[in-house]
Protein backbone atom coordinates (compact mmCIF):
# COMPACT_ATOMS: atom_id res chain seq x y z
CA UNK A 1 0.00 0.00 0.00
CA UNK A 2 1.18 3.59 -0.54
CA UNK A 3 2.54 5.57 2.35
CA UNK A 4 0.05 7.87 4.06
CA UNK A 5 0.36 11.31 5.56
CA UNK A 6 2.79 11.85 8.39
CA UNK A 7 2.50 13.71 11.65
CA UNK A 8 2.53 17.03 9.79
CA UNK A 9 -1.01 16.22 8.61
CA UNK A 10 -2.30 15.52 12.10
CA UNK A 11 -5.76 17.01 12.74
CA UNK A 12 -4.34 17.90 15.86
CA UNK A 13 8.85 -19.81 21.91
CA UNK A 14 7.92 -17.05 24.06
CA UNK A 15 9.69 -14.04 25.31
CA UNK A 16 8.65 -10.93 27.18
CA UNK A 17 9.77 -7.33 27.36
CA UNK A 18 9.28 -4.32 29.56
CA UNK A 19 9.80 -0.71 28.59
CA UNK A 20 8.55 2.70 29.53
CA UNK A 21 4.77 2.51 29.05
CA UNK A 22 4.21 6.27 28.94
CA UNK A 23 1.32 7.37 26.76
CA UNK A 24 -2.19 6.14 26.06
CA UNK A 25 -1.05 2.89 24.45
CA UNK A 26 0.58 0.72 27.11
CA UNK A 27 3.16 -1.44 25.39
CA UNK A 28 5.14 -2.20 28.54
CA UNK A 29 4.53 -5.96 28.53
CA UNK A 30 4.60 -7.99 25.33
CA UNK A 31 4.86 -11.78 25.02
CA UNK A 32 6.25 -13.14 21.76
CA UNK A 33 6.34 -16.42 19.89
CA UNK A 34 9.05 -16.80 17.27
CA UNK A 35 8.18 -19.72 14.99
CA UNK A 36 7.93 -19.33 12.04
CA UNK A 37 8.17 -15.53 12.51
CA UNK A 38 7.88 -13.17 15.51
CA UNK A 39 4.31 -12.46 16.65
CA UNK A 40 3.32 -11.12 20.04
CA UNK A 41 0.40 -10.28 22.28
CA UNK A 42 -0.09 -7.27 24.52
CA UNK A 43 -3.02 -7.43 26.95
CA UNK A 44 -4.79 -4.41 28.47
CA UNK A 45 -3.15 -2.10 25.95
CA UNK A 46 -5.43 0.77 27.04
CA UNK A 47 -6.46 1.82 30.52
CA UNK A 48 -9.93 0.17 30.96
CA UNK A 49 -12.06 3.31 31.21
CA UNK A 50 -10.32 4.86 28.20
CA UNK A 51 -10.76 1.64 26.25
CA UNK A 52 -14.47 1.57 27.06
CA UNK A 53 -14.87 5.12 25.76
CA UNK A 54 -12.88 4.40 22.59
CA UNK A 55 -15.09 1.39 21.82
CA UNK A 56 -18.26 3.42 22.45
CA UNK A 57 -17.06 6.18 20.11
CA UNK A 58 -15.63 3.96 17.36
CA UNK A 59 -16.51 5.52 13.97
CA UNK A 60 -19.87 4.53 12.44
CA UNK A 61 -19.86 2.25 9.41
CA UNK A 62 -21.50 4.95 7.27
CA UNK A 63 -18.21 6.87 6.95
CA UNK A 64 -16.07 3.83 6.07
CA UNK A 65 -15.05 2.65 2.60
CA UNK A 66 -15.90 -0.96 1.69
CA UNK A 67 -12.95 -2.84 0.16
CA UNK A 68 -13.05 -6.26 -1.47
CA UNK A 69 -9.59 -6.78 -2.96
CA UNK A 70 -8.19 -9.72 -0.97
CA UNK A 71 -11.06 -10.16 1.47
CA UNK A 72 -14.03 -8.23 2.79
CA UNK A 73 -13.42 -5.24 5.03
CA UNK A 74 -14.38 -1.65 5.70
CA UNK A 75 -11.59 0.91 6.06
CA UNK A 76 -11.40 4.50 7.31
CA UNK A 77 -7.96 6.08 6.99
CA UNK A 78 -5.93 8.90 5.51
CA UNK A 79 -6.35 7.16 2.13
CA UNK A 80 -9.85 5.78 2.46
CA UNK A 81 -12.41 8.58 2.95
CA UNK A 82 -9.79 11.03 4.32
CA UNK A 83 -12.29 13.88 4.78
CA UNK A 84 -14.50 11.74 7.02
CA UNK A 85 -11.41 10.41 8.78
CA UNK A 86 -9.98 13.80 9.77
CA UNK A 87 -13.42 15.22 10.59
CA UNK A 88 -14.01 12.31 12.96
CA UNK A 89 -10.64 12.81 14.69
CA UNK A 90 -11.22 16.55 15.10
CA UNK A 91 -14.55 15.84 16.78
CA UNK A 92 -13.30 13.12 19.18
CA UNK A 93 -10.65 14.21 21.66
CA UNK A 94 -9.64 10.76 22.95
CA UNK A 95 -9.25 9.29 19.49
CA UNK A 96 -7.26 12.34 18.41
CA UNK A 97 -4.93 11.85 21.39
CA UNK A 98 -4.38 8.22 20.38
CA UNK A 99 -3.72 9.32 16.79
CA UNK A 100 -1.20 11.93 17.95
CA UNK A 101 0.68 9.36 20.04
CA UNK A 102 0.84 6.89 17.16
CA UNK A 103 2.10 9.58 14.77
CA UNK A 104 4.85 10.71 17.15
CA UNK A 105 8.54 9.79 16.79
CA UNK A 106 8.52 8.55 20.36
CA UNK A 107 5.88 5.93 19.58
CA UNK A 108 7.92 4.31 16.82
CA UNK A 109 11.01 4.38 19.04
CA UNK A 110 9.00 2.74 21.82
CA UNK A 111 7.81 -0.09 19.55
CA UNK A 112 11.37 -0.69 18.31
CA UNK A 113 12.53 -0.82 21.93
CA UNK A 114 9.84 -3.37 22.84
CA UNK A 115 11.00 -5.56 19.97
CA UNK A 116 14.69 -5.18 20.77
CA UNK A 117 14.07 -6.22 24.37
CA UNK A 118 12.61 -9.47 23.00
CA UNK A 119 15.66 -10.10 20.79
CA UNK A 120 13.89 -8.86 17.65
CA UNK A 121 16.46 -6.56 16.07
CA UNK A 122 15.25 -5.12 12.77
CA UNK A 123 18.25 -2.90 12.03
CA UNK A 124 15.99 0.13 11.62
CA UNK A 125 17.22 3.61 12.53
CA UNK A 126 14.29 5.92 12.98
CA UNK A 127 14.33 9.53 11.75
CA UNK A 128 15.56 12.04 14.30
CA UNK A 129 17.16 9.26 16.35
CA UNK A 130 19.75 8.75 13.60
CA UNK A 131 22.67 11.17 13.70
CA UNK A 132 23.38 13.48 10.75
CA UNK A 133 26.84 11.93 10.41
CA UNK A 134 25.40 8.42 10.21
CA UNK A 135 22.78 9.47 7.64
CA UNK A 136 25.55 11.04 5.52
CA UNK A 137 27.71 7.93 5.84
CA UNK A 138 24.81 5.69 4.80
CA UNK A 139 24.16 7.91 1.78
CA UNK A 140 27.82 7.85 0.70
CA UNK A 141 27.92 4.06 1.06
CA UNK A 142 24.59 3.70 -0.80
CA UNK A 143 22.98 2.03 2.16
CA UNK A 144 19.22 1.86 2.38
CA UNK A 145 17.78 4.49 4.71
CA UNK A 146 14.54 3.95 6.59
CA UNK A 147 12.24 6.94 6.95
CA UNK A 148 9.74 5.24 9.21
CA UNK A 149 6.13 6.37 9.42
CA UNK A 150 3.15 5.07 11.34
CA UNK A 151 -0.15 4.55 9.54
CA UNK A 152 -3.33 4.67 11.63
CA UNK A 153 -6.42 2.94 10.22
CA UNK A 154 -9.88 2.07 11.51
CA UNK A 155 -11.02 -1.31 10.14
CA UNK A 156 -14.11 -3.50 10.33
CA UNK A 157 -15.15 -6.88 8.99
CA UNK A 158 -18.57 -8.50 9.18
CA UNK A 159 -18.84 -11.61 11.34
CA UNK A 160 -20.92 -13.09 8.49
CA UNK A 161 -18.13 -14.30 6.25
CA UNK A 162 -15.70 -11.38 6.59
CA UNK A 163 -12.09 -12.45 6.01
CA UNK A 164 -8.60 -11.53 4.83
CA UNK A 165 -6.73 -13.98 2.55
CA UNK A 166 -3.33 -15.40 3.61
CA UNK A 167 -0.56 -12.89 2.90
CA UNK A 168 2.80 -11.70 4.26
CA UNK A 169 2.24 -7.89 4.01
CA UNK A 170 3.70 -5.49 1.48
CA UNK A 171 7.50 -5.10 1.39
CA UNK A 172 7.53 -1.53 2.77
CA UNK A 173 5.80 -2.64 5.98
CA UNK A 174 8.02 -3.58 8.91
CA UNK A 175 5.70 -3.90 11.94
CA UNK A 176 1.94 -4.26 12.29
CA UNK A 177 -0.15 -3.77 15.43
CA UNK A 178 -3.80 -4.86 15.41
CA UNK A 179 -5.80 -3.58 18.37
CA UNK A 180 -9.18 -5.13 19.13
CA UNK A 181 -12.13 -2.77 19.60
CA UNK A 182 -14.93 -4.83 21.09
CA UNK A 183 -16.86 -4.70 24.37
CA UNK A 184 -16.31 -7.51 26.89
CA UNK A 185 -18.82 -10.27 26.08
CA UNK A 186 -19.84 -8.71 22.77
CA UNK A 187 -17.87 -11.09 20.53
CA UNK A 188 -18.52 -14.84 20.55
CA UNK A 189 -15.20 -16.73 20.07
CA UNK A 190 -17.12 -19.41 18.14
CA UNK A 191 -17.51 -16.86 15.32
CA UNK A 192 -13.74 -16.87 14.72
CA UNK A 193 -12.04 -13.54 14.03
CA UNK A 194 -8.59 -14.40 15.37
CA UNK A 195 -5.35 -13.64 13.56
CA UNK A 196 -4.04 -16.94 12.20
CA UNK A 197 -0.36 -17.49 11.50
CA UNK A 198 0.15 -19.95 8.71
CA UNK A 199 2.61 -21.77 6.53
CA UNK A 200 2.14 -22.92 2.92
CA UNK A 201 1.44 -26.58 2.13
CA UNK A 202 3.76 -26.30 -0.85
CA UNK A 203 7.29 -25.39 0.35
CA UNK A 204 7.92 -23.51 -2.91
CA UNK A 205 5.47 -20.85 -1.63
CA UNK A 206 7.43 -20.29 1.57
CA UNK A 207 9.66 -17.44 0.32
CA UNK A 208 7.08 -14.72 -0.30
CA UNK A 209 8.59 -11.34 0.53
CA UNK A 210 6.69 -9.57 -2.27
CA UNK A 211 3.35 -10.49 -0.66
CA UNK A 212 1.76 -12.93 -3.08
CA UNK A 213 -1.70 -13.78 -1.72
CA UNK A 214 -2.57 -17.46 -1.27
CA UNK A 215 -5.86 -19.30 -0.95
CA UNK A 216 -7.01 -20.87 2.29
CA UNK A 217 -6.67 -24.28 0.59
CA UNK A 218 -2.95 -23.60 0.05
CA UNK A 219 -2.01 -23.13 3.71
CA UNK A 220 -2.18 -24.74 7.12
CA UNK A 221 -2.80 -22.89 10.38
CA UNK A 222 -0.09 -23.29 13.01
CA UNK A 223 -1.44 -20.89 15.63
CA UNK A 224 -4.12 -18.30 16.33
CA UNK A 225 -4.09 -15.05 18.26
CA UNK A 226 -7.76 -14.80 19.35
CA UNK A 227 -9.85 -11.67 18.94
CA UNK A 228 -10.27 -10.50 22.55
CA UNK A 229 -11.14 -7.09 24.06
CA UNK A 230 -8.41 -4.55 24.79
CA UNK A 231 -5.51 -6.47 23.32
CA UNK A 232 -2.88 -5.83 20.68
CA UNK A 233 -1.42 -8.40 18.31
CA UNK A 234 2.01 -7.27 17.05
CA UNK A 235 3.90 -9.02 14.29
CA UNK A 236 6.90 -8.53 12.03
CA UNK A 237 7.04 -8.49 8.25
CA UNK A 238 9.34 -11.27 7.00
CA UNK A 239 9.62 -13.39 3.85
CA UNK A 240 7.32 -15.96 5.49
CA UNK A 241 5.08 -13.87 7.79
CA UNK A 242 1.98 -15.57 6.39
CA UNK A 243 -1.21 -14.62 8.26
CA UNK A 244 -4.92 -14.24 7.65
CA UNK A 245 -8.38 -13.97 9.14
CA UNK A 246 -10.47 -16.96 8.09
CA UNK A 247 -14.10 -16.45 6.97
CA UNK A 248 -16.05 -15.77 10.15
CA UNK A 249 -19.25 -17.56 11.14
CA UNK A 250 -21.36 -15.03 13.00
CA UNK A 251 -24.36 -12.76 12.46
CA UNK A 252 -24.25 -9.99 9.86
CA UNK A 253 -25.03 -7.45 12.58
CA UNK A 254 -21.75 -8.19 14.42
CA UNK A 255 -18.56 -6.44 13.29
CA UNK A 256 -14.93 -7.31 14.01
CA UNK A 257 -13.68 -3.80 14.79
CA UNK A 258 -9.96 -3.04 14.98
CA UNK A 259 -7.46 -0.23 15.02
CA UNK A 260 -4.58 -1.19 12.71
CA UNK A 261 -1.20 0.52 13.04
CA UNK A 262 1.49 -0.11 10.45
CA UNK A 263 5.08 1.06 10.85
CA UNK A 264 6.59 1.25 7.39
CA UNK A 265 9.12 2.93 5.16
Secondary structure as UniProt FT lines:
FT   HELIX           7..9
FT   STRAND          15..17
FT   STRAND          30..33
FT   STRAND          39..43
FT   HELIX           48..56
FT   HELIX           61..63
FT   STRAND          65..67
FT   STRAND          73..76
FT   HELIX           82..91
FT   HELIX           93..102
FT   HELIX           105..117
FT   TURN            118..119
FT   HELIX           127..129
FT   HELIX           132..140
FT   TURN            141..142
FT   STRAND          149..158
FT   STRAND          164..167
FT   TURN            171..172
FT   STRAND          173..180
FT   TURN            184..186
FT   HELIX           189..191
FT   STRAND          195..200
FT   HELIX           203..205
FT   TURN            209..210
FT   HELIX           216..218
FT   STRAND          219..225
FT   TURN            229..230
FT   STRAND          231..236
FT   TURN            239..240
FT   STRAND          243..245
FT   TURN            252..253
FT   STRAND          255..264
//
